[in-house]
Amino acid sequence: MDGPDAEANWWRMDWVPWAANHDGASCLFVDTGPSPGCGTVGYFFQETGGEARLWPSLTAFLVALADAVEEGTPFFGETPVVHGGALGWA
């Protein structure tokens, strides 16, 4: 979508993407805007947009990920595993 309404309907300039799927169609972002959601971590999918707020902060995201690694439990639909010092997904 192009034009002046693109940001309002698709992507906001104050969302900072920081983790993307292999196909580039989805990513996690941190909301840096002046809204009440500032600092939250959300999920963006190209087909549906990006309003899903999943964690209240980047710190909360990292704590949840660390807990899932330690406990061997699913995290955001996949189970994180560490092999040879590298994070992967089972």
Helices and strands as residue ranges (DSSP letters): H 6-9, E 15-20, E 26-31, E 41-45, E 49-55, H 58-71, E 80-83, E 86-89
